[in-house]
Amino acid sequence: MIQQLFNPSVQHTLDLVGIFVFAISGALLAVRKNFDVFGIAVLAEVTALGGGLLRDVVIGAVPPAAFTDLGYFVTPLFAALLVFFLHPEVERIQAGVNVFDAAGLGLFCVTGTVKAYDYGLGLTASAALGLATAVGGGVLRDVLANEVPSLLRWDRDLYAVPAIVGSALVVLCIRYDVLNPFTSGFAVVTAFVLRLLAMRFHWRAPRAWHRRSTAREDESAG
């Protein structure tokens, strides 16, 4: 169980940090879209809590943690307030925010996978929900902002793949009965480092084989 992998107080603190950083990204997108203060708060909440909310509903962990722990619900509001007043300054430290976002991605894909398995799901389904925990909020954010979700766009650095790798490492550790604080921490760090490398070297997933260029498609459509 998660409690056996991480100290509960450490786990809670890391969760709040990850939620805060995810909420920052949602609030910043709301500002770029010229949303009002309510829209900024909604996008912050959805981005921060959407993935975990989806996981908890699917596995039957109700009411979801987002509604039973006041800290989980209030933290995104603090992030939204910060961005509302200081978004130019927050934009300037975007690189630092991205690093913490990558750390949150690694943490949530691991804890999400473990929680799903604790609630009786199989290994493959647990890994899928670990991925959903890590990226689900970002997908909901983009949908609400009327954008193609970032993890589906070929012109964005790899985001889902590091989470998939982290979740896969966890289910392999469960399968071979070697899941412990060290191996779970290794999975977190692996996903985190892969995301950092993807941002540093602009790694992207391949598109369809022998795909025609966009320019040629546009010409034929005309």
Residue pairs with C-beta under 8 A, 6 or more apart in sequence:
1 114
1 118
2 11
2 111
2 114
2 115
2 118
3 11
5 111
5 114
5 179
5 180
5 181
5 184
6 14
6 111
6 181
6 184
11 111
12 69
12 71
14 107
15 72
15 107
15 111
16 71
16 72
16 75
17 100
17 103
17 104
18 100
18 103
18 104
18 107
18 108
19 48
19 49
19 72
19 75
19 76
19 104
20 48
20 75
20 76
20 78
20 79
21 79
21 97
21 100
21 101
21 103
21 104
22 47
22 48
22 76
22 101
22 104
22 137
22 138
23 44
23 45
23 47
23 48
23 75
23 76
23 79
23 80
24 44
24 79
24 82
24 83
24 90
24 97
25 47
25 97
25 101
25 138
25 141
26 43
26 44
26 45
26 46
26 47
26 48
26 76
26 137
26 141
27 40
27 41
27 43
27 44
27 47
27 79
27 80
27 82
27 83
27 84
27 87
28 83
28 87
28 90
28 91
28 94
29 43
29 47
29 141
29 142
29 145
29 147
30 39
30 40
30 42
30 43
30 44
30 80
30 83
30 145
31 40
31 83
31 84
31 87
33 39
33 145
33 146
35 43
37 80
37 84
40 80
40 83
40 84
41 76
41 77
41 80
42 144
43 80
43 141
43 144
43 145
44 76
44 77
44 79
44 80
44 83
45 73
45 76
45 77
45 80
46 137
46 140
46 141
46 144
47 76
47 137
47 138
47 140
47 141
48 75
48 76
48 79
48 137
49 66
49 72
49 73
49 76
49 137
50 136
50 137
50 138
50 139
50 140
50 141
51 108
51 112
51 132
51 133
51 134
51 135
51 136
51 137
51 138
52 64
52 65
52 66
52 72
52 108
52 112
52 133
52 136
52 137
53 64
53 66
53 136
54 132
54 133
54 136
55 61
55 112
55 115
55 116
55 129
55 132
55 133
55 136
56 62
56 64
56 65
56 66
57 64
58 116
58 129
58 132
59 115
59 116
59 119
59 120
59 121
59 129
60 119
61 115
61 119
65 72
66 72
66 73
67 73
82 90
83 90
90 97
98 199
99 196
102 162
102 192
102 195
102 196
102 199
103 188
103 192
104 134
105 134
105 135
105 159
105 162
105 163
105 166
105 191
105 192
105 195
106 134
106 162
106 163
106 166
106 187
106 188
106 189
106 190
106 191
106 192
106 195
107 188
108 130
108 133
108 134
108 163
109 130
109 131
109 133
109 134
109 162
109 163
109 164
109 166
109 167
109 170
109 187
109 191
110 130
110 166
110 167
110 170
110 184
110 187
110 188
110 191
111 130
111 133
112 129
112 130
112 131
112 132
112 133
112 134
112 167
113 126
113 127
113 129
113 130
113 133
113 166
113 167
113 170
113 171
114 126
114 130
114 170
114 174
114 179
114 184
115 129
115 133
116 125
116 126
116 129
116 130
117 123
117 126
117 171
117 174
121 129
123 171
123 174
123 175
124 171
126 167
126 170
126 171
126 174
127 164
127 167
127 168
127 170
127 171
128 167
130 163
130 166
130 167
130 170
131 160
131 163
131 164
131 167
134 163
134 166
134 167
134 191
135 151
135 159
135 160
135 163
138 149
138 150
138 151
138 159
139 149
139 151
142 148
142 149
142 150
143 149
150 156
150 159
151 159
151 160
154 204
154 205
154 207
155 204
156 204
157 198
157 199
157 202
157 203
157 204
158 194
158 195
158 198
158 203
158 204
158 205
159 195
159 198
161 194
161 198
161 205
162 190
162 191
162 192
162 194
162 195
162 198
163 191
165 190
165 191
165 194
166 187
166 188
166 190
166 191
167 187
169 183
169 186
169 187
169 190
170 179
170 184
170 187
173 179
173 180
173 183
173 184
173 187
197 203
198 204
